[in-house]
Amino acid sequence: MACCGNCFCFQCCCREGETRTPEELTILGEIRDEEDEILPRKDYESLDYDRCINEPYVEVLEGMDNKKARRYEAVRWMMVFAIGVTVGLVGLFVDFFVHLFTKIKFSVVGDSVEKCSDKGCLPLSLLELLAFNMTFVFIASMLVLIEPVAAGSGIPEIKSYLNGVKIPGIVRLRTFLCKAAGVLFSVAGGLFVGKEGPMIHSGAIVGAGLPQFQSITFKRINFDFPYFRSDRDKRDFVSAGAAAGVAAAFGAPIGGTLFSLEEGSSFWNQALTWKVLFCSMSATFTLNFFRSGINFNKWGSFQLPGLLNFGEFKCADGDKNCHLWTAVDLAFFVLMGVVGGLLGALFNCMNKSLAKYRFRHIHPKAKFIRVLESLLVAMVTTVVIFAASMLLGECRELSSPTTQNTTVTVTGSEDINSTVRQFFCTNKSYNDMATLFFNPQEAAIHQLFHQDGTFSPVTLSIFFVLYFLLACWTYGVSVPSGLFVPSLLCGAAFGRLVANILKVKLGMHIYSGTFALIGAAAFLGGVVRMTISLTVILIESTNEITYGLPIMITLMVAKWTGDFFNKGIYDIHIQLRGVPLLEWETEVEMDKLTASDIMETNLTYVYPHTRVQSLVSILRTTVYHAFPVVTENRQNERDFMKGNILVSNNIRFKKSSVVSRAGEQRRRCQSMKSYPSSELRNVCDEQNAVAEPAEEGEDLLQQMLERRHAPYPNLYPDQSPSEEWTMEERFRPLTFHGLILRSQLVNLLIRGVCYAENQSSATQPRLSYAEMTEDYPRFPDIHDLDLTLLNPRMIVDVTPYMNPCPYTVSPNTRISQVFNLFRTMGLRHLPVVNAAGEIVGIITRHNLTHEFLMAKLRQHYITV
């Protein structure tokens, strides 16, 4: 039997016993079974951060004066502010209903447990808890069925988007609605997930959609707002929205800005920094204003900056022997960072195996299987929570409010002792396991950070193991879910366990809350591998700048330890989806390769003047998203120009676009003659006199072409390559003039932008910039074109709409230079042009992925 390998653009079968090379596997985007590695897929489109400087865009620039530019910039700032406010309101909505549903659930089940503890009807209480949790999780899972992209935290997808990869449906309004509604049900359903990750995704969607003033999901939302209709503007707003999501989640506007910089955007500048920070501030203070007013009835007090508050860390008044941390504690923090990195690497490894299992055995099946998996996870989690709280907890002595280390508010004016659970314990004691399990996750984190009463080491160990396993299993099910809060809670239990050991076994005088915070940072850093932004987020969340050094050291050690074994959890899920993500830089050994080693040489191109039938054929038979605009270098071009308007127009365009030193100096001299200085006029007259004999002879361009190239077949530009062509005929020299996108060509054809063969190209209709971008971001497809409305012999002049000045590289450019240019400038296509101005290849994102470069490097070693 033949063995078949799946390619995401097409299928290709190989003969019996035939194996593909690593290069072929990389190009096809397949899975190497022997290494169990998923290679980047080729069906992901790239975003184009580079501006297309064509004639319609230049017309807009020429009509832009300083007053209009300031107005445009003011509109941009207004959009940034609106995004921040909207994200803050979204956070308020999610937080309000999560607290409402959670309060109702725990009130009903808690009262039932108190009553049934005497009557012996605890199974009835378990059924009540199961009914609440499974109903909420079922609703969340059904919302994900409506929009599958709403599953998970959304951070891997947003990170990919900001890196320049277009993820289908990731910033649609329907995704936003399913995400925002689904996360409140998944959190209220008792799953070990957080709402902070989905807040980042929701903020990114708000940033992408709000400035567009239109919706693909709801067709009636379509206002005439011509601004910001490009990938460049959209990615900037997505960066601001993602940062606002972090700011609203943690009350950390600076941390949100750094998160967007560290984890996402490949392009950054000073203006974008200010806008992102302003958006984050707007989100933080909008959420703070409404939460403080609703919870405390003190509007304008600004006491609750984020969805997750760590509370205030401080020693008891008058206790001079108490210190938040000392220099001696740094050694333990480093060790905790190492352990956190190891635990994070284990968590990521286990979750990666679970994700692979889901991709291969659950996702290919019917969609309701995903719902059943979510319900199974909810049922097991509920049973574990209930059984551990009822059976495994210990009664610990409850500290009095006057001796607490800290005073924090969990919900409203409630004291921290109001969230303890006294199941089966006396009035002056509490059930430590139930206090951690039978509370919202934020309340459990507060207990570990600020509860002066001790938690049993056995309880903390059991809680950590159970929470670790269930959180690992939960992340990846088909519900909106975040990972920040579960990681913080799991790490806080680990840190509190370390503090208990140091206090009880070694008799050290330490502040338990600090160790709980460092443990939370160590585990979260070991899972997500963030450093700068996470450090600032935790500092802003604790409102304690003295924690900066220990948190930074812990996160760095955790990252270094975890990176020794695997990648961060978000990078792992990006890799599992086959997203062609570009890292910050390439390895040093990649500079052994040049642009010519990785470029694609088999090009599909168009001519400056091309027949409609040729364009339709090219667009319908290829999947490329950009086409070089070229002219062929032929001998005896003047003979071709006779009697054929199409060939004549192409050759005239080529000659008019060639810039020579003599021609450029002649053009400048013409402008210098208007100067009053007689010296400048005399200089120009002398240079023109020298240049005149050359003009009397044969055309210099024609001489250059004849010297450089041998004769090629006399083919019309609308003819397709033939299988009978030789290699020289198939890959003949092509002078490069620019790039034109598929969307632009389809737009020209649909709008009938063409001219007849017996007419001048000046009679072709002209499109404005607004008309060219009217359908953004859902441009029409070539299959939507009604061919009966077009004359196939008509000619399209693409030169006004192509990008005549894209970034290009030489074939000898080293990979590090190619990579930095491509990633930093956010390019989609990078033509490779030789010294003679001929295009010899093109580089796309897939040619720069780590897997593709490694395959080419292996091939290079074999060749050498």
C-alpha positions in Angstrom: 0.0 0.0 0.0 1.1 3.5 -0.6 1.9 5.7 2.3 0.2 9.0 2.3 1.2 12.2 4.2 -1.1 15.0 4.8 -0.2 18.5 3.5 -2.5 21.2 4.6 -2.7 22.8 1.1 -2.8 19.5 -0.8 -2.3 15.8 -0.5 0.7 14.0 -1.7 1.2 10.3 -1.7 4.6 8.5 -1.9 5.4 5.1 -3.2 5.9 2.1 -1.1 9.1 2.2 0.8 9.7 5.9 -0.1 10.6 8.2 2.8 10.7 12.0 2.8 13.7 14.0 3.7 13.6 16.5 6.6 13.5 19.3 4.0 10.4 17.8 2.3 8.7 17.3 5.6 9.4 20.8 6.6 8.0 22.2 3.3 4.9 20.1 3.5 4.3 20.9 7.2 3.9 17.2 8.3 4.5 15.3 11.5 7.8 13.4 11.8 6.6 10.2 13.6 10.0 9.2 14.8 10.5 12.5 16.6 6.8 13.1 17.3 7.3 16.7 16.2 4.7 18.9 14.6 6.2 21.1 11.9 4.8 24.6 10.9 1.8 24.5 8.6 1.7 26.4 5.3 -2.0 27.3 5.4 -1.5 30.1 7.9 -1.5 33.5 6.2 0.9 36.3 7.3 -0.1 39.8 8.1 1.6 42.6 6.3 3.0 45.4 8.5 4.7 47.1 5.6 2.8 49.9 3.9 2.0 49.5 0.2 3.2 52.8 -1.2 1.2 52.7 -4.4 -0.4 55.6 -6.3 -3.7 55.6 -4.4 -1.8 55.8 -1.1 0.4 58.5 -2.4 -2.7 60.5 -3.4 -3.8 60.3 0.2 -0.4 61.5 1.4 -0.5 64.4 -1.0 -3.8 65.5 0.3 -2.7 65.2 3.9 -1.6 68.5 5.4 -0.5 69.2 9.0 -4.1 69.9 10.1 -5.4 66.7 8.8 -2.5 64.7 10.2 -3.2 66.1 13.7 -6.8 65.3 13.3 -5.9 61.7 12.2 -3.6 61.4 15.2 -6.3 62.7 17.6 -8.8 60.1 16.2 -6.1 57.4 16.9 -5.7 58.6 20.5 -9.5 58.6 20.9 -9.7 55.0 19.7 -7.0 54.0 22.2 -8.9 55.6 25.0 -12.2 53.9 23.9 -10.4 50.6 23.7 -9.2 50.9 27.3 -12.5 52.0 28.7 -14.3 49.1 26.8 -11.8 46.5 28.1 -12.4 47.9 31.7 -16.1 47.5 31.3 -15.7 44.0 29.9 -13.6 43.1 33.0 -16.3 44.6 35.2 -19.0 42.5 33.5 -17.0 39.3 33.8 -16.1 39.9 37.5 -19.6 40.9 38.5 -21.2 37.7 37.2 -18.4 35.4 38.3 -18.8 36.7 41.9 -22.6 36.5 41.6 -22.7 32.9 40.4 -19.9 31.8 42.7 -21.6 33.4 45.7 -24.9 31.8 44.9 -23.3 28.4 44.4 -21.2 28.4 47.6 -24.0 29.8 49.7 -26.4 27.1 48.7 -23.9 24.2 48.9 -22.3 25.6 52.1 -25.6 25.8 53.9 -26.4 22.3 52.7 -23.1 20.9 54.0 -23.7 22.6 57.4 -27.1 21.0 57.7 -26.1 17.6 56.3 -23.1 17.3 58.5 -25.5 16.5 61.4 -28.2 14.7 59.4 -25.8 12.5 57.3 -27.0 13.7 53.9 -23.6 14.9 52.5 -24.2 13.0 49.2 -27.1 15.4 48.6 -24.7 18.3 49.0 -22.3 16.7 46.5 -25.2 16.4 44.0 -26.1 20.0 44.4 -22.5 21.1 43.8 -22.3 18.8 40.8 -25.5 20.3 39.4 -24.1 23.8 39.7 -20.7 23.1 38.2 -21.7 20.8 35.4 -24.5 23.2 34.3 -22.1 26.1 34.2 -19.4 24.1 32.4 -21.9 22.8 29.9 -22.9 26.3 28.9 -19.3 27.3 28.6 -18.5 24.3 26.4 -21.5 24.9 24.2 -20.3 28.5 23.6 -17.0 27.1 22.4 -18.8 24.9 20.0 -20.3 28.0 18.4 -16.8 29.5 18.0 -14.0 27.0 18.6 -11.3 29.7 18.6 -12.8 30.9 22.0 -11.4 27.9 23.8 -8.3 28.2 26.0 -6.7 31.4 27.2 -6.2 32.9 23.7 -2.7 34.1 24.6 -1.0 31.8 22.2 -3.2 33.0 19.4 -2.8 36.7 20.2 0.9 36.2 20.5 0.9 34.6 17.1 -1.2 37.4 15.7 1.1 40.1 17.0 4.1 38.1 15.6 2.5 38.5 12.2 0.4 35.4 11.7 -3.2 35.6 10.8 -5.3 33.1 12.9 -8.7 32.7 11.3 -11.5 34.1 13.5 -9.2 35.1 16.3 -10.4 38.7 16.5 -14.0 38.4 15.4 -17.0 39.8 17.4 -18.5 36.3 17.7 -15.3 35.1 19.3 -15.4 37.9 21.7 -19.0 37.2 22.8 -18.3 33.5 23.3 -15.1 34.2 25.1 -16.4 36.8 27.5 -19.6 34.8 28.3 -17.9 31.5 28.4 -15.1 32.4 30.8 -17.5 33.5 33.5 -19.3 30.2 33.3 -16.1 28.1 33.3 -14.7 30.0 36.3 -18.1 29.8 38.1 -18.3 26.1 37.2 -15.4 25.3 39.6 -12.8 24.4 37.0 -9.2 25.2 37.8 -9.0 28.0 35.3 -8.7 31.8 35.6 -10.3 34.7 33.9 -7.1 36.7 33.4 -5.9 35.0 30.1 -9.3 35.3 28.4 -9.3 39.0 29.4 -6.2 39.5 27.4 -7.8 37.8 24.4 -11.0 39.8 24.9 -9.0 43.0 25.1 -7.2 42.2 21.8 -10.5 41.6 20.1 -11.8 44.9 21.3 -8.6 46.6 20.0 -9.0 44.9 16.6 -12.7 45.5 16.1 -13.6 48.8 17.8 -11.6 51.1 15.4 -13.1 49.4 12.3 -16.7 50.4 13.0 -17.9 47.3 11.2 -18.6 43.6 11.9 -18.5 40.5 9.8 -20.8 38.7 12.2 -23.4 41.4 12.4 -23.7 42.9 8.9 -25.8 45.9 10.1 -22.8 47.2 12.1 -21.1 49.0 9.2 -20.3 52.6 9.5 -18.4 54.7 6.9 -15.2 55.1 8.8 -12.2 54.9 6.3 -9.4 55.1 8.9 -7.3 52.2 10.2 -8.1 49.8 7.3 -4.7 48.0 7.3 -2.9 45.2 9.1 -0.4 47.8 10.3 -3.0 49.9 12.2 -4.9 46.8 13.3 -1.9 45.2 14.9 -1.1 48.3 16.8 -4.6 48.4 18.3 -4.4 44.7 19.1 -1.2 45.4 21.0 -3.0 48.1 23.0 -6.0 45.9 23.6 -3.9 43.0 24.9 -2.0 45.3 27.2 -5.3 46.7 28.5 -6.5 43.1 29.2 -3.5 42.5 31.4 -3.9 45.8 33.1 -7.5 45.2 33.9 -6.8 41.7 35.1 -4.0 42.5 37.5 -4.3 46.3 38.0 -0.9 46.6 36.3 -0.8 49.1 33.5 3.0 49.1 33.2 3.1 45.4 33.4 0.5 45.2 30.6 2.5 47.4 28.4 5.6 45.3 29.0 3.6 42.1 28.4 2.6 43.3 25.0 6.2 44.2 24.2 7.8 41.1 25.6 5.3 38.4 24.5 3.7 39.8 21.4 4.6 42.6 19.1 7.4 42.2 16.7 7.4 45.9 15.8 7.6 48.6 18.4 8.3 52.3 18.6 8.0 55.2 21.0 4.6 56.4 19.8 3.2 52.9 20.1 4.6 52.7 23.7 2.7 55.8 24.7 -0.5 54.7 23.2 -0.3 51.2 24.7 0.4 52.6 28.1 -2.4 55.2 27.9 -4.8 52.4 26.9 -3.7 50.2 29.8 -4.2 53.1 32.2 -7.6 53.8 30.8 -8.6 50.1 31.4 -7.2 50.0 34.9 -8.9 53.1 36.1 -12.2 52.4 34.4 -12.4 49.0 36.2 -11.1 50.5 39.4 -13.7 53.3 39.4 -16.7 51.0 38.9 -15.5 48.2 41.2 -14.7 50.5 44.0 -18.1 52.3 43.6 -20.1 49.1 43.4 -18.3 47.2 46.3 -17.7 50.1 48.7 -20.4 52.6 47.5 -17.6 55.2 47.4 -17.4 56.4 43.8 -14.0 57.8 42.9 -12.2 56.1 45.8 -10.1 53.8 43.5 -9.5 51.0 46.0 -9.7 47.9 43.7 -7.4 48.3 40.7 -7.7 44.9 39.1 -9.7 41.7 38.9 -7.0 39.9 41.0 -5.7 41.7 44.0 -2.9 40.3 46.2 -3.6 42.6 49.1 -1.2 44.6 51.1 1.9 42.8 52.6 2.9 44.4 55.9 4.0 43.4 59.3 1.9 43.9 62.4 2.2 47.3 64.0 4.8 47.4 66.7 6.5 44.1 65.7 10.1 45.3 65.1 11.4 41.7 64.6 9.2 41.2 61.6 10.6 41.7 58.1 9.0 41.0 54.8 12.3 39.4 53.6 16.0 39.5 54.4 19.2 38.9 52.5 19.4 35.4 53.9 16.0 34.6 52.4 17.4 35.2 48.9 19.2 31.8 49.0 15.9 30.1 49.6 14.3 32.2 46.9 16.9 30.9 44.4 16.2 27.3 45.4 12.5 27.9 45.1 13.1 29.3 41.6 14.9 26.1 40.6 12.1 23.9 42.0 9.5 26.2 40.3 11.3 25.8 37.0 11.4 22.0 37.4 7.7 21.9 38.3 6.8 24.2 35.5 8.8 22.0 33.0 6.9 18.9 34.3 3.6 20.7 34.0 4.3 21.8 30.4 5.5 18.3 29.5 2.4 16.6 30.8 0.1 19.2 29.3 1.8 18.8 25.9 1.2 15.1 26.0 -2.5 15.7 26.9 -2.8 18.3 24.1 -1.3 15.9 21.5 -3.8 13.2 22.7 -6.7 15.7 22.3 -5.5 16.7 18.8 -5.3 13.1 17.6 -8.2 11.3 19.4 -10.7 13.9 20.5 -10.8 16.8 18.1 -11.2 14.7 14.9 -14.3 13.1 16.4 -17.8 14.6 16.7 -18.0 18.0 18.5 -20.1 16.7 21.3 -17.1 14.6 22.4 -15.4 17.8 23.4 -18.4 18.7 25.5 -18.4 15.3 27.2 -14.7 15.7 28.0 -15.4 19.1 29.6 -18.2 17.6 31.7 -15.9 14.7 32.7 -13.3 17.2 33.9 -15.9 19.2 35.8 -17.3 16.1 37.4 -13.9 14.8 38.6 -12.9 18.2 39.8 -16.1 18.6 41.8 -15.8 15.2 43.4 -12.1 15.8 44.3 -12.9 19.2 45.8 -15.8 17.9 47.8 -14.1 14.7 49.0 -10.8 16.5 49.9 -12.7 19.2 51.8 -14.8 16.8 53.8 -12.3 14.0 54.4 -8.7 15.3 54.2 -8.8 18.6 55.9 -7.5 19.4 59.4 -8.9 21.7 62.0 -6.5 24.6 62.6 -6.7 27.3 65.2 -8.2 30.6 63.8 -6.1 33.7 64.5 -7.8 36.7 65.9 -8.1 39.8 63.7 -5.9 41.9 66.1 -2.8 39.6 65.6 -3.0 39.3 61.9 0.0 40.4 59.8 -2.2 42.2 57.4 -5.6 43.6 56.8 -7.0 43.0 53.3 -10.3 43.0 51.8 -11.5 40.0 49.8 -14.9 41.1 48.7 -16.2 44.5 49.8 -15.6 45.1 53.5 -15.2 41.5 54.4 -12.2 40.5 56.5 -10.0 37.7 55.4 -11.4 35.4 58.2 -14.8 35.6 56.5 -13.7 33.2 53.8 -12.5 30.4 56.1 -14.6 27.2 56.1 -15.3 25.5 59.4 -16.7 22.2 58.1 -16.7 19.7 61.0 -14.6 22.1 63.1 -15.4 24.1 66.3 -16.1 27.8 66.2 -12.6 28.9 67.0 -11.0 26.6 64.3 -11.3 26.2 60.6 -10.9 23.4 58.1 -7.7 24.2 56.2 -8.4 22.0 53.2 -12.0 23.3 52.8 -10.7 26.8 53.1 -8.5 26.3 50.1 -10.8 24.2 47.9 -14.3 25.4 48.9 -13.6 29.1 48.0 -13.1 31.1 44.8 -9.5 30.9 43.7 -8.8 34.5 44.5 -9.9 34.0 48.0 -7.7 30.9 48.4 -4.7 32.9 47.2 -5.5 35.6 49.8 -5.7 32.9 52.5 -2.2 31.6 51.5 -0.7 35.1 51.3 -2.3 36.7 54.4 -3.8 34.1 56.8 -1.7 34.2 59.9 -3.1 30.8 61.0 -1.1 27.9 59.9 -1.9 25.4 57.2 -0.9 21.8 57.8 2.1 20.6 55.7 0.1 17.5 54.8 -2.8 19.6 53.7 -0.6 21.9 51.6 1.1 18.9 50.0 -2.1 17.1 49.1 -3.6 20.4 47.9 -0.6 21.1 45.7 -0.5 17.6 44.1 -4.3 17.5 43.4 -4.4 21.1 42.1 -1.3 20.5 39.9 -2.8 17.4 38.3 -6.3 18.8 37.8 -5.0 22.2 36.5 -2.8 20.4 34.0 -5.7 18.3 32.8 -8.1 21.2 32.6 -5.9 23.5 30.5 -6.8 22.6 27.0 -10.4 21.4 27.3 -13.0 23.1 25.2 -13.8 26.0 27.5 -12.4 29.5 27.8 -9.7 29.2 30.4 -6.8 31.1 31.8 -3.7 29.7 33.5 -2.4 32.6 35.6 -4.6 32.2 38.6 -4.3 28.3 38.8 -0.5 28.7 38.5 -0.4 31.4 41.2 -2.5 29.3 43.6 -0.5 26.2 43.0 2.7 28.0 43.5 1.4 29.8 46.6 0.7 26.5 48.2 4.2 25.3 47.4 5.7 28.5 48.9 3.5 28.3 52.0 4.7 24.7 52.4 8.3 25.9 52.3 7.6 28.6 54.8 6.0 26.0 57.2 9.0 23.8 57.0 11.4 26.6 57.6 9.3 27.9 60.5 8.5 24.6 62.2 11.5 22.5 61.4 14.3 25.1 61.4 12.7 27.6 63.7 13.4 30.6 61.4 11.6 33.9 61.8 10.2 34.5 58.3 7.1 36.1 56.8 5.0 33.3 55.4 3.2 35.5 52.9 6.5 36.5 51.2 7.4 32.8 50.6 3.9 32.2 49.3 4.3 35.0 46.9 7.7 33.9 45.8 6.4 30.3 45.4 3.6 31.6 43.2 6.1 33.6 41.1 8.4 30.6 40.8 5.8 28.2 39.6 4.1 30.7 37.2 7.5 31.7 35.8 8.4 28.0 35.3 5.1 27.5 33.3 4.9 30.6 31.2 8.6 31.6 31.1 8.0 35.4 31.3 10.5 37.6 33.1 10.3 41.4 32.7 6.5 41.8 32.3 5.7 39.2 35.0 8.1 40.9 37.5 6.4 44.2 37.0 2.9 42.7 37.1 3.6 41.0 40.4 5.1 44.2 41.9 2.1 46.3 40.8 -0.3 43.7 42.1 1.4 43.6 45.6 2.0 47.4 45.6 5.3 46.6 47.3 8.4 47.8 45.4 10.8 46.0 47.8 9.7 42.7 46.3 11.2 43.7 43.0 14.6 42.0 43.5 13.5 38.7 44.9 10.7 38.3 42.3 13.1 39.1 39.5 15.7 36.7 40.7 13.2 34.0 41.2 11.6 34.4 37.8 15.0 34.4 36.1 16.1 31.2 37.8 12.8 29.6 37.1 13.0 30.5 33.4 16.6 29.3 33.0 15.8 26.0 34.8 12.6 25.4 32.8 14.2 26.3 29.4 16.8 23.6 30.0 14.0 21.0 29.5 11.3 22.6 27.2 9.6 25.8 26.1 6.9 27.8 27.9 3.3 26.6 27.9 2.2 29.2 25.3 5.1 28.5 22.9 4.3 24.8 23.2 0.7 25.3 22.2 1.7 27.6 19.4 4.1 24.8 18.1 1.3 22.2 18.5 -0.9 24.3 16.2 1.8 24.5 13.6 1.9 28.3 13.7 5.1 29.6 11.9 6.2 31.8 14.7 9.4 33.8 14.3 11.5 34.1 17.4 13.4 37.2 18.4 16.6 36.1 16.6 18.2 33.1 14.9 21.1 31.0 16.1 24.6 32.0 15.2 25.2 29.0 13.0 22.4 30.0 10.7 24.7 32.7 9.2 26.3 29.9 7.3 23.3 30.2 5.0 22.4 33.1 2.7 19.2 34.3 1.2 19.8 32.3 -2.0 19.8 29.1 0.1 16.3 29.5 1.5 14.4 31.6 -1.1 11.7 30.1 -3.3 12.9 30.3 -6.9 9.9 28.9 -8.7 8.0 32.1 -9.0 4.5 33.0 -10.3 4.6 36.5 -11.6 2.6 39.1 -13.5 3.5 41.7 -16.0 2.8 45.5 -15.7 0.2 45.1 -18.4 -1.5 41.7 -18.4 -4.6 40.3 -20.0 -7.6 39.5 -17.8 -7.6 35.8 -18.9 -4.0 35.5 -17.6 -4.7 37.1 -14.3 -7.8 34.9 -13.8 -5.8 31.8 -14.6 -3.0 32.7 -12.3 -5.3 33.5 -9.4 -7.4 30.4 -9.8 -4.5 28.0 -10.2 -2.2 29.3 -7.4 -2.6 29.9 -3.7 0.1 32.7 -3.5 -0.9 35.9 -1.8 1.6 38.2 -3.7 3.0 38.3 -7.1 6.2 40.0 -8.4 5.5 42.5 -11.2 8.2 41.9 -13.8 9.3 42.4 -17.4 11.3 40.0 -19.5 14.7 40.8 -20.8 14.7 40.1 -24.5 16.9 40.7 -27.6 15.5 42.9 -30.3 12.7 44.3 -28.1 11.9 46.9 -30.7 10.7 44.2 -33.1 8.4 42.9 -30.4 6.9 46.3 -29.9 5.6 46.5 -33.5 2.0 45.5 -33.9 1.4 44.4 -30.3 0.1 47.0 -27.8 0.5 44.6 -24.9 4.2 43.8 -25.4 4.8 47.5 -26.3 3.3 48.8 -23.1 5.3 46.4 -21.0 8.6 47.3 -22.7 7.9 51.0 -22.5 7.1 50.7 -18.8 10.4 48.8 -18.2 12.4 51.5 -20.0 10.7 54.3 -18.2 11.3 52.7 -14.8 15.1 52.2 -15.3 17.0 54.8 -13.4 20.5 55.5 -14.7 23.1 57.9 -13.4 23.2 59.9 -16.6 19.4 60.0 -16.9 19.0 61.1 -13.2 21.6 63.8 -13.7 19.8 65.0 -16.8 16.6 65.2 -14.9 18.2 67.2 -12.2 19.8 69.6 -14.6 16.4 70.3 -16.2 15.2 71.4 -12.8 18.4 73.4 -12.2 17.8 75.6 -15.2 15.1 77.4 -13.2 17.8 78.6 -10.8 19.0 82.2 -11.2 22.6 81.2 -10.9 24.3 81.2 -14.3 27.0 78.8 -13.0 24.4 76.0 -12.4 23.0 76.5 -15.9 26.5 76.4 -17.4 27.3 73.1 -15.6 24.1 71.5 -16.8 24.7 72.7 -20.4 28.2 71.2 -20.3 26.9 67.8 -19.0 24.1 67.7 -21.5 26.7 68.4 -24.3 28.7 65.4 -23.1 25.6 63.2 -22.9 24.2 64.1 -26.4 26.5 61.8 -28.5 25.3 58.8 -26.4 21.7 59.6 -27.2 22.4 59.7 -30.9 23.7 56.2 -30.9 21.8 53.0 -30.2 19.6 52.9 -27.1 21.9 52.3 -24.0 19.4 50.1 -22.3 19.1 47.9 -25.4 22.9 47.6 -25.6 23.0 46.6 -22.0 20.3 43.9 -22.4 21.9 42.5 -25.5 25.3 42.2 -23.9 24.0 40.6 -20.8 21.4 38.1 -22.0 21.2 35.6 -24.8 18.1 35.4 -27.0 15.0 33.9 -25.4 11.8 32.5 -26.9 9.5 35.1 -28.5 6.6 34.6 -26.1 3.7 36.9 -25.4 3.3 37.9 -21.7 0.0 36.1 -21.5 1.4 32.7 -22.4 1.9 30.2 -19.6 5.1 28.2 -19.1 5.4 25.0 -21.2 6.7 21.7 -20.1 8.8 21.7 -23.2 10.8 24.7 -22.1 14.4 24.3 -21.1 15.7 25.4 -17.7 16.9 28.6 -19.2 13.6 29.3 -20.8 11.6 28.5 -17.6 13.8 30.6 -15.4 14.7 33.4 -17.7 15.9 36.8 -16.3 13.1 39.0 -15.1 13.5 42.7 -14.2 11.7 43.4 -10.9 9.4 46.4 -10.6 7.3 45.7 -7.6 4.8 43.5 -5.7 1.1 43.3 -6.0 -1.2 41.4 -3.6 -3.8 38.8 -4.6 -6.5 40.9 -2.9 -5.5 43.9 -5.0 -5.7 41.9 -8.3 -9.1 40.4 -7.4 -10.3 43.9 -6.4 -9.2 45.3 -9.8 -11.0 42.4 -11.7 -14.2 42.7 -9.7 -14.4 46.5 -10.3 -13.6 46.1 -14.0 -10.3 48.1 -13.9 -9.0 47.4 -17.4 -8.7 48.8 -20.9 -9.1 47.5 -24.4 -6.2 46.6 -26.6 -6.9 49.3 -29.1 -7.0 51.9 -26.4 -4.3 53.7 -24.3 -3.7 52.5 -20.7 -4.7 56.0 -19.6 -8.3 55.1 -20.3 -8.3 52.5 -17.6 -10.5 53.5 -14.6 -8.7 54.6 -11.5 -9.5 53.4 -8.0 -9.1 55.5 -4.8 -7.4 54.3 -1.6 -10.8 54.1 0.0 -12.1 51.8 -2.8 -9.0 49.6 -2.5 -9.4 49.1 1.2 -13.3 49.1 1.4 -13.5 45.3 1.8 -10.8 45.0 4.5 -10.3 42.6 6.2 -12.5 40.2 4.2 -11.5 40.8 0.6 -13.5 39.0 -2.1 -12.2 35.7 -3.5 -11.4 35.1 -7.1 -14.1 32.4 -7.2 -16.6 35.2 -6.5 -15.8 36.8 -9.8 -18.4 36.6 -12.5 -16.4 35.8 -15.6 -19.3 36.6 -17.9 -18.9 40.3 -17.1 -15.3 40.4 -18.3 -13.7 40.3 -21.7 -10.8 38.0 -21.4 -8.8 39.9 -24.0 -9.0 43.2 -22.0 -5.7 44.4 -20.4 -5.1 45.4 -16.8 -2.5 47.9 -15.9 -1.3 46.9 -12.4 1.4 49.5 -12.1 -0.6 52.1 -10.2 -1.7 49.6 -7.6 1.5 47.6 -7.0 4.1 48.4 -4.3 7.0 49.8 -6.4 9.4 50.0 -3.5 9.2 46.9 -1.2 12.1 45.9 0.9 14.5 43.7 -1.0 17.7 41.8 -0.2 20.6 40.6 -2.2 21.1 36.8 -2.8 24.3 37.0 -0.7 22.6 38.5 2.4 23.2 36.4 5.5 20.3 34.8 7.3 20.6 36.9 10.4 20.2 40.1 8.4 17.3 38.6 6.4 15.6 37.5 9.6 16.0 40.8 11.4 14.7 42.8 8.5 11.7 40.4 8.0 10.7 40.3 11.6 11.4 43.8 12.7 9.6 45.4 9.8 6.7 42.9 9.9 7.0 41.8 6.3 4.9 39.3 4.5 7.1 38.9 1.4 10.7 39.7 0.9 11.9 39.6 -2.8 15.5 38.6 -3.5 17.0 40.8 -6.2 20.4 40.5 -7.8 22.8 43.3 -8.7 21.3 43.6 -12.2 17.8 44.3 -10.8 16.4 40.9 -11.6 14.3 39.0 -9.1 15.8 35.6 -8.4 13.5 34.4 -5.6 11.2 35.4 -2.8 11.3 34.8 0.9 8.2 34.3 3.1 7.6 33.6 6.8 7.7 29.8 6.2 11.3 30.1 4.8 12.4 31.6 8.1 10.9 29.2 10.6 13.4 27.4 12.8 12.4 24.0 11.3 12.9 25.1 7.7 16.2 26.8 8.5 17.5 23.7 10.3 16.5 21.5 7.4 18.4 23.9 5.0 21.4 23.9 7.4 21.5 20.1 7.3 21.4 20.2 3.6 24.2 22.8 3.6 26.4 20.5 5.7 25.7 17.6 3.4 26.6 19.7 0.3 29.8 21.0 1.9 
